[in-house]
């Protein structure tokens, strides 16, 4: 006789298969906007302490007004610096176009600082004379630059700007709903984690929140601090547009080794004005600031919140940036923190503190040969 088919087991398997299929289909359909949802969750976690205080102070505005105000403030926090940078870039573009037109007509004279270069001064001077000093050479180099690099980069920049604008708008929309329905969302995720993982689900959720906040403190706040310090250094050294360059440094400092590129640009601007000593000083001071931030401040902020060794923090940041871009700065350390927590649960929290059984016993007394 054939064994009877259990309808309940069949329905359960069908439900699991259908759920997995629908989940994969949903991720495929909404994959483009998935980063926006993750960004909204990260921003919501980051501002949650301040948002709770605002809710306690203005309880009547919890429904629509408070989420709308918080979302608007986040949008202004991002858009105002970008608008200031765009205005400054448009202002400088006028002088850049005038300089390019003059270079095509009269060439680019050799700057005086070429002779003061500590290395390869003669080779650089000869190359400059052959390729840039004459109108023909400068025109040829500028034409080559326009026909290859600028056209390709402008096309990529235009496409990327449109896509990022859409993602940013959707992030703001998602953030509004995350803040408005925060209590319901938190309760649903807590219930789902409890059903899937048992008591460990709540601890894992708490670890993710602590990891995101610790990463934000270690990357964003420390990056802003580095940008503020370097803005003062740029101002003292005479770097053009020190406040704008300090803001760019703050953003670049959030990415490991990103600030060094800005220090090189600031040094190049100073070298172009003949201040070689200040250029070396700016780069040296900048690298010193980065060294202190990366080796003393960030490990305490990120590692303390995530309970991760600094090596795993660095792997999470660099690997996250490589795989997910800027979003990986926050997702990477949080993922590493959850994996480490699962590993500690698996091997036992006090395993390293408990000696093996054969080592815990008292050593036998030596034999008496007398």
N, C-alpha and C positions, 0 to 999 in steps of 0.2 A: 504494500500500500504506500502511496506517496504521502510524505509528511504534509500536514495541513499548513497552509500559508497564513502567517500572522498578519492580519490587516494593519494593526497598529504599527508594527515594525516596518511594513512596506510604506505606510504613509509617512513615517518618520524619516526614512531614507529619501523618499521623494522630496520631502520638504527641505532636507539638507542640500540635496543636489540642486533643487530649484533656487534656493537661497544663494548658494555659491554662484550659480550661473547669472542670476540677477545682479549680484554684487559686482561680478566681473564686467557685466554689461554697463552697469552704472558708472564704474570707474573709467571705462573706455569712453563713454559719452561725455562725462564731465571732467575728463582728465585735464583739459586745458585750464579749467577754473579750480582744480584741486589746490594749487599753490595759494590762490586767493583765500580759500577757506582755512588753510593752515596759517596763513598770515593773520587772518582775523582772530583765530584762536590764540596765537602767540601774543598779539596786541592786547586781547582781552585778559589773558593771564597776567601780562605785564602791568596793566593799569588797574587790576582788580582791587588792590588795597585802597588806592585813591577813590575808585568808583564806589566802594562800600561806604567810605566816609561821606561821599557826596549823597548817597542814598539815605544815610542816617540823618543828614542835615536837612535834606529836602525830600522827604518821603512822598510828597504829592507829585513830584516830577518823575517818579520811577517809570511810569508807563511809556511815554513817548518823548517827553521833553529832555530828560536827562540822557538817554541814549543818543538823541539827535545832537545835543550840545557836545557830548564826548566825541562823537564821530566827526563833528565839524572841527573841533580843536585838533584832533589827530590829522585831519586833512590839511589844516593850516600849518601845522608843524612840519609837514612834508613839502607843501606847495610854496610856502613863503620863501624858504631858502632857495628852492629851485627857480622861482621867479626872479629873485635877486641875482642869482648867477646868470640867468638868461639875459637880464637887462645889462649886466656888466659885460657879458660876452658880446652882445649887440653893440655896445658902446665901443668896445675894443675892436670890433670887426671893421669899423670905419677906418681906423688907423692902420689896421692890417692890410686892407685893400689898397690904401694909399701907398703903403710901404712896398707892396708887391708891384704896383705900377711903376714906382720909381726904380725898383730893382731891375725890371725888364728894360727900362729906357737907359739907365746909367750903370747898371751892374751893382754889385755889392762890394764896397771897398773892404780891404782886409782890416779887421779890428785890431786894436793895439794889444789886446790881451793874448793874441796868438803867439807873440814873441815871448810871453812870460810863462807859457805852459811848461811844467816841469819835465814832461816827456813828449816825444814825437812832435816837437814844435816845428822843425824844418819840414817834415812830411806833411803836416796839416796845412802849413803856409803854402806849400807848393800846390797841394790839391785845391785849396781855396782860390789861388791865383788862376789855375787852369779851368775851374768849373764855375766860379761865382763872381770873380772880379770884373769880368767883361760883360757887356750887355748880351752878347751872343751866348756865352756860357750860362749866365743866370737865366736867360729866357728858356734855354733848352732844359735846364734842370727843373724850372718851375712848370714848364709844359709837361714834362714827364711825370711830375708829382700830381698835377691835375688830372692827367689822362689815366693814371693807374690807381693810385692810393685814394685820392679824394673822392673820385666817382664811386668806387666800390664801397668805401666806408660810409659815404653819405646814403647810399642805398640801404646798406645794412642798418645804419642808424635810424633811417626813416621807418623801416619795417619794425625794428625793435621798439621804437618809441610808440608806435601805434598799438602794438601788442601790450606793452607795459602800461600804457594809459588805460586800456580796457581792463587789464588785471587789477590795476589800482582802483578804478571805479567800482569794480565788483568786490574788491576787498573792503572798501568803505561800506558798501551795501550789506555785505555779510557781517561786518563788525556791528552795524546797527542792530541787526537781528540777534546776534550773539549776546550783546549787552541787554537787549530788551527781554530775551527769553533765557537769561543766564541760569536762573534757578532750575527751570525745567530741564535744560540741557545737562547741567551738572548732575541732577538726580537721575536722569536717564543713563548717563555714562557710568555713574556709580552703581546703578542696578545691573547694567550689562557687565561691568567688571566683576561684580560679586557673583553673578551667575556663571561667568566663564572661568574665573580664577579662584573663586572662593574668597576667604579673608585677605589673600594677597592682592586682590584687585584694587582695594582701597589704598593700600600702601604704594602700589605701583603708580596709581593716579597722583597721589601726593608727591611721589618722587619726580614725576614728569613736571609737575607745577614748580617744584623747588629748582629743578634743573633749568627750566626756561628762565625763571627769575634770576638765578645765579648767573646764567650765561648773559642775560641782558645787563646785569650789573657789571660783569667782568668785561664785556665787549663794548656795549654802548656807552655806559657811563665813563669807563676808563678811556675810551676813544675820544669822547667829548673833552675829558680832561687833558689828554695829549694835544688835541687841537687847540685848546685855549692856551696851553703853555707855549706851543710852537707859534701861535699867532703873535704872542709878545716877542718871541725871538725874531720872527720875520720883521716885525715893526722896528726893532732895534737895529737889525742888520740892513734894513733898507730894501727888503724884497718888495717888488711891486704888488699892490693889492693884498696886504698882509691878512686882512680879515677874511676875504674870500678864500685865500689859500689856506688859512687856518681851518675854515669850515671843511674844505676838501680833505685836509689832513685828518680831521676828526672822523670823517666817513671812511677814509682809507685805513685809519688805525684800527678800525673794527675787524679788518681782515688781516690775519697774520702776514707779516712782511710787506703789507701794502703801503704803509707809511713811508718806507724807504724810497719808493718811487717818487713820492711827492718831495722828499728831501732832495733828490737828484734834480727834479725840475726847478725847485727853488735855488739850488746851487747853480744850475745852468743859467737862470735869469741873472744871478749876481755876477757870474763869469762874463755874461754878455755885456754887463755894465762896467767891467774891469775890476770888480771887487772879488778877486780870487781868494784872498784871506777870509773874508766874510763867508764865502761859499763853503770853504772847508770847515769853518766854525759852525755854520748852520747844520751841515751834514753830521758833524761829530756830536753836537748837542742833541740833534734829533735822534740819532742812534742811541745815545745815552738815555734819553727819555724812554725810548721803546724798550731798551734793555731792562730798566727798572720796572716799567709797567708789566712786561711779559714774564719776568722772572720773580717778582716779589708781590705785585698787587693782584694781577689776574689769577694766579694759582690759588690765592687765598679766597677770592670771591667765588670763582667757578668751582674749584675743587672742594671748598668748604660746603657749598650748597649741594653739589652732586655727589659728594663723598667718593670722588674719583681721583686716582693718581694723575698728576699733571700730564704724563705721557698719553694716557687715554683721553684726557681733555683735548690735547693737541691733535691726536688722531681723529677724534670726533669733529673738531673744527675744520681741519684741512680736508679730511675725507668728505665731510658734508658740503664744503664749498665746491669741491671738485665735482660732486655728483649732482647737487641741487642748487648751486650758485649761492646767492646771498641768503636764501632760505636755510641752506645747510648750516649756517653759523649757529642757528638755534636748534635745529632738528638733530644735528650730529651729536652734540654733547648730551642732549636729553635721551637719545637712543642708547648711547654708551652707558649712561647712568642706569637705565632700566635693565640693560643686559647685565651690568655688574650686580644689580640688586637680585636678579634672577639667579645669577651664579652663586651669590652668597647664600641665598635661600637653599640652593641645591646642595652645596657642600657643607652647610651649617655655619651659623654666624660665629660660634665659639670654637671652631675646629682648630684654628691656629693657636688658640690659647690653651687647648687641652693636650697634655703630653700623651704619647702613645702608651698603651698599657704596660709594655715591657720596660718603659722608662720611668713610670710612676711608682714602681715597686722599689722598696729599699734594697740596696745592694747587699748580697749575702756577705757575711764576715769571711775574712781569709781563713783558709784551713790552718789548724794548729799542728805544726810538725814537731812540737816539742814533746 
